[in-house]
Structures are given as structure tokens and as C-alpha cells.
């Protein structure tokens, strides 16, 4: 059995320069919105599908800028590693938590430091966000 979870995630940036972090129902850690890439699905297509399912957000796939491939221990599945295809998406749209998302927060880098964060978000994505 594979111990890797392949996901596509968004570094969503609003007009104020804040980024969106989400927390799934029944969990503690905040992370980037996104989700698992299905078999045969392009990462950017998975991202668009997940953002719509989880937040009601429709994105233009052509406007999603690829930031790279990152990996870290999974926040909610002990013993698993998450391998993430990360995209930057700029949006002024309102997001509404849906599906398994319990909470969604627009934060700046300083506010993000006060939250419980998934390892991928804390160690790799937030340092990248600070540099944006």
C-alpha cells in the first residue's frame, strides 16, 4: 500500500495580500485549500474541482500559476506523506466553507503563525507566501 497522498493545493491570495487557510471538520490543523488528485486527473483540474466543492470558488485554470511540487508529513493521516502540486490563485471572490471544510480564514503571515498548522503549510508554503 502506498504511504503517499497526492494532492493539488492553492496558495489563494486576496486583494489585500492575505492567504486563505482551511480546517477540515474534526481536525485541528489549518492548511491550504485543495484535495486529492484522482486517477488520470490533471493537478490543476483537481484543484479547480476541489476549490469549487470545498469553497464554492470557481477558478480559471489558466490563471492558476504553478509554484512547484512539495512534500511533508500528512497532518491528518499518521504515517503518510502528502505530495502537493501547489498553485497560486489570486481571487477577490467570497468563499463559503462546504463539504468537509469546517472553517476558512483569510490571514496574513503574522496571524497564520498563531494557528495550528499542517506541516506542509507551516514548513514549506508559509515561507513561500511570506516571499510573495
Secondary structure as UniProt FT lines:
FT   STRAND          4..13
FT   TURN            15..16
FT   STRAND          19..24
FT   TURN            25..26
FT   STRAND          30..31
FT   STRAND          34..36
FT   TURN            39..40
FT   HELIX           43..55
FT   HELIX           61..63
FT   STRAND          65..73
FT   TURN            78..79
FT   STRAND          81..90
FT   TURN            99..100
FT   STRAND          101..107
FT   HELIX           109..112
FT   TURN            113..114
FT   HELIX           119..120
FT   HELIX           121..125
FT   HELIX           126..130
//
